[in-house]
């Protein structure tokens, strides 16, 4: 069973860095902590990490992570479906205050991003400029329930992601950003955290905003594909008719 990772836990809103680091880990529930095994991080975070291991774990399990002389007691908050391409991956959150085994790496690195559809931008840049909307609308869209946080400088807008595609999303928010605003977007769907750079394309009267993805955090593309694969049975051929607001001042209220 999947366990929700709430925004206040820090796994959604904090800085996440895509970095592979070797760590030793063991299940605390085993006598003597069990035999330690090696794993590799995919992402590291001030309060946790996403790892790849060979041993099955379940949300709620307590694990001890070690790297050099640094160790941290953590709880598993998400484990990938063993039948999915992400099998073997799991996310942990530290349950004690203090240093994590990767504090130094976090201080030295910043998040890196890449275009959402790199190959498409390279092959058909001129076509995308002439028909950007028709080109992007070819991607299937899905109904979804998840958390969203839009970060524009010091402004943070919390909301719910209601529809999702490879290239954009519909987000319900009480205080949506203005159309044309570029911002950093954090999504949490199926307990998977994604970081993107996006732009508000339009407002939906009394509903929220439609956003277009520009860049995705390095390492998050497989996670987005994983989420979309779980939503294939909920495809939307067309969005429900809504009143769209495109004027930049419409969100000022």
C-alpha positions as CSV (number, residue, x, y, z in Angstrom):
1,X,0.0,0.0,0.0
2,X,1.3,3.4,-0.9
3,X,1.8,6.0,1.9
4,X,1.1,9.6,1.2
5,X,4.0,12.1,1.4
6,X,2.5,15.4,2.5
7,X,3.9,18.7,1.5
8,X,4.8,19.6,5.1
9,X,7.1,16.6,5.3
10,X,9.6,18.5,3.1
11,X,9.9,15.8,0.4
12,X,7.8,17.9,-2.0
13,X,9.0,21.4,-1.4
14,X,12.7,21.2,-0.6
15,X,15.7,21.1,-2.9
16,X,16.1,17.7,-4.6
17,X,19.3,16.9,-6.5
18,X,19.7,14.1,-9.0
19,X,22.9,12.3,-8.0
20,X,24.1,8.7,-7.8
21,X,25.8,7.9,-4.5
22,X,26.6,4.5,-3.0
23,X,25.1,3.8,0.5
24,X,24.8,0.9,2.8
25,X,21.4,0.1,4.2
26,X,19.6,-2.4,6.4
27,X,16.2,-3.1,7.8
28,X,15.9,-2.0,11.4
29,X,13.2,-4.6,12.1
30,X,15.6,-7.5,11.4
31,X,17.6,-8.9,14.4
32,X,20.8,-6.9,14.7
33,X,19.5,-4.7,11.9
34,X,19.9,-7.5,9.4
35,X,22.7,-7.8,6.9
36,X,23.7,-4.5,5.3
37,X,23.3,-4.2,1.6
38,X,24.5,-1.7,-1.0
39,X,22.2,0.6,-2.8
40,X,22.5,3.6,-5.0
41,X,20.7,7.0,-4.7
42,X,18.8,8.4,-7.6
43,X,17.9,11.7,-5.8
44,X,19.1,13.2,-2.6
45,X,17.2,15.6,-0.4
46,X,17.8,17.4,2.9
47,X,15.3,15.1,4.5
48,X,15.5,11.9,2.5
49,X,16.4,10.2,-0.8
50,X,15.2,8.0,-3.6
51,X,17.3,4.8,-3.9
52,X,17.7,1.7,-6.0
53,X,18.2,-1.6,-4.2
54,X,17.8,-5.3,-4.7
55,X,15.8,-6.1,-1.6
56,X,12.0,-5.6,-1.4
57,X,10.8,-3.0,1.1
58,X,7.4,-1.6,1.9
59,X,6.1,1.8,2.9
60,X,6.5,2.2,6.7
61,X,9.6,0.1,7.0
62,X,12.4,1.6,9.1
63,X,15.9,1.4,7.5
64,X,19.3,2.5,8.6
65,X,21.4,4.2,5.9
66,X,25.2,4.5,6.2
67,X,27.8,6.3,4.1
68,X,31.3,6.5,5.6
69,X,30.9,7.6,9.2
70,X,27.5,9.2,8.6
71,X,24.3,7.3,9.3
72,X,20.6,8.1,9.4
73,X,17.5,6.3,10.5
74,X,14.8,6.6,7.8
75,X,11.3,5.4,7.0
76,X,10.3,4.1,3.6
77,X,7.6,6.4,2.2
78,X,7.2,5.0,-1.3
79,X,8.2,1.8,-3.1
80,X,7.8,1.3,-6.8
81,X,5.6,-1.4,-8.3
82,X,7.8,-4.5,-8.8
83,X,6.2,-5.0,-12.2
84,X,7.0,-1.5,-13.4
85,X,10.2,-0.1,-15.1
86,X,11.0,1.5,-11.7
87,X,11.2,-1.8,-9.8
88,X,13.7,-1.8,-7.0
89,X,13.4,1.9,-6.4
90,X,12.1,3.3,-3.1
91,X,12.1,6.6,-1.3
92,X,13.0,7.2,2.3
93,X,12.5,10.1,4.7
94,X,14.7,10.7,7.8
95,X,12.9,10.4,11.1
96,X,15.5,12.1,13.2
97,X,16.9,15.6,13.0
98,X,20.5,16.0,12.2
99,X,23.0,15.4,9.3
100,X,22.1,13.1,6.4
101,X,24.8,10.9,4.7
102,X,24.7,13.3,1.7
103,X,24.7,16.8,3.4
104,X,28.0,17.7,1.8
105,X,26.9,16.8,-1.8
106,X,23.7,18.9,-1.3
107,X,25.8,21.9,-0.4
108,X,27.9,21.6,-3.5
109,X,25.2,20.9,-6.1
110,X,22.2,22.6,-7.5
111,X,19.3,21.2,-9.4
112,X,19.8,20.7,-13.1
113,X,17.0,20.8,-15.7
114,X,16.6,19.8,-19.4
115,X,13.9,20.5,-22.0
116,X,10.8,18.4,-21.5
117,X,10.9,17.0,-25.1
118,X,14.5,17.4,-26.1
119,X,14.5,15.3,-29.3
120,X,11.3,17.0,-30.5
121,X,12.7,20.5,-30.0
122,X,15.8,19.5,-31.9
123,X,14.0,17.9,-34.9
124,X,11.2,20.2,-35.4
125,X,12.0,23.6,-33.9
126,X,10.7,25.5,-36.9
127,X,7.4,23.5,-36.9
128,X,6.9,24.0,-33.2
129,X,7.3,27.8,-33.6
130,X,4.7,27.9,-36.4
131,X,2.1,25.6,-34.8
132,X,3.0,25.3,-31.1
133,X,-0.5,24.6,-29.7
134,X,-1.5,22.0,-32.3
135,X,1.9,20.2,-31.9
136,X,1.7,20.0,-28.1
137,X,-2.0,19.1,-28.0
138,X,-1.2,15.7,-29.7
139,X,-0.1,14.4,-26.3
140,X,-2.7,12.4,-24.4
141,X,-4.1,14.0,-21.2
142,X,-5.2,12.1,-18.1
143,X,-7.4,12.7,-15.0
144,X,-5.3,12.6,-11.9
145,X,-5.3,13.5,-8.2
146,X,-2.1,14.9,-6.7
147,X,-0.5,17.8,-4.9
148,X,1.0,20.8,-6.7
149,X,3.1,23.8,-5.6
150,X,4.0,26.7,-7.9
151,X,7.0,28.7,-6.8
152,X,7.5,32.2,-8.3
153,X,10.3,33.9,-6.4
154,X,9.1,34.3,-2.8
155,X,5.5,33.5,-3.8
156,X,4.3,30.0,-3.3
157,X,0.9,28.8,-4.5
158,X,-0.4,25.4,-3.2
159,X,-3.0,23.5,-5.2
160,X,-4.1,20.2,-6.6
161,X,-3.1,18.8,-10.0
162,X,-6.3,17.5,-11.7
163,X,-5.2,16.7,-15.3
164,X,-1.7,15.8,-16.5
165,X,0.0,15.1,-19.8
166,X,3.6,14.8,-20.9
167,X,3.7,18.5,-21.7
168,X,1.4,20.2,-19.2
169,X,-1.2,20.1,-16.5
170,X,-4.4,21.6,-15.1
171,X,-4.0,22.8,-11.5
172,X,-6.7,23.9,-9.2
173,X,-5.6,26.8,-7.0
174,X,-7.3,29.5,-5.0
175,X,-4.7,32.1,-6.0
176,X,-3.4,31.2,-9.5
177,X,-0.5,33.0,-11.0
178,X,-0.9,35.4,-13.9
179,X,-0.9,34.1,-17.5
180,X,2.6,34.2,-19.0
181,X,4.3,33.7,-15.6
182,X,7.3,31.4,-15.6
183,X,7.7,29.4,-12.4
184,X,9.0,26.3,-10.8
185,X,6.5,23.6,-10.3
186,X,6.6,20.7,-7.8
187,X,4.2,17.8,-8.3
188,X,3.4,14.8,-6.1
189,X,1.4,12.1,-7.8
190,X,1.3,8.5,-6.6
191,X,3.8,9.5,-3.9
192,X,6.3,10.4,-6.8
193,X,7.8,13.9,-6.6
194,X,8.5,15.7,-9.9
195,X,10.2,19.1,-10.4
196,X,9.6,21.1,-13.6
197,X,9.9,24.6,-14.9
198,X,6.6,25.8,-16.4
199,X,4.6,28.7,-17.7
200,X,0.9,29.7,-17.1
201,X,-0.9,29.6,-20.4
202,X,-4.4,30.5,-19.3
203,X,-6.7,30.8,-16.3
204,X,-9.8,28.7,-15.9
205,X,-12.6,30.7,-14.3
206,X,-13.3,29.5,-10.7
207,X,-11.1,26.4,-11.4
208,X,-7.5,27.2,-11.6
209,X,-4.8,27.5,-14.3
210,X,-3.5,25.6,-17.3
211,X,0.3,25.3,-17.4
212,X,2.7,24.2,-20.0
213,X,5.9,22.4,-19.1
214,X,9.2,24.0,-20.3
215,X,11.9,21.9,-18.6
216,X,12.0,18.9,-16.3
217,X,14.5,18.2,-13.5
218,X,17.4,15.9,-14.7
219,X,16.4,12.4,-13.7
220,X,12.7,13.0,-13.4
221,X,11.7,12.1,-17.0
222,X,11.4,8.3,-16.2
223,X,9.3,9.3,-13.1
224,X,6.9,11.3,-15.3
225,X,6.6,8.4,-17.7
226,X,5.9,6.0,-14.8
227,X,3.1,8.3,-13.5
228,X,1.6,8.6,-17.0
229,X,1.7,4.9,-17.5
230,X,-0.4,4.4,-14.4
231,X,-3.0,6.8,-15.8
232,X,-3.5,5.3,-19.2
233,X,-7.0,4.2,-18.4
234,X,-8.1,7.7,-17.6
235,X,-7.3,9.5,-20.9
236,X,-9.3,12.6,-21.8
237,X,-10.0,13.2,-25.5
238,X,-10.9,16.8,-24.8
239,X,-11.1,18.9,-21.6
240,X,-14.5,19.7,-20.4
241,X,-15.7,23.1,-21.7
242,X,-14.6,25.9,-19.3
243,X,-14.4,29.6,-19.4
244,X,-10.8,30.5,-20.3
245,X,-9.2,33.8,-19.2
246,X,-6.1,34.9,-21.1
247,X,-5.7,38.5,-20.0
248,X,-2.6,38.9,-17.8
249,X,-4.4,41.0,-15.2
250,X,-7.3,38.6,-14.8
251,X,-5.6,36.8,-11.9
252,X,-4.9,40.0,-10.0
253,X,-8.4,40.1,-8.6
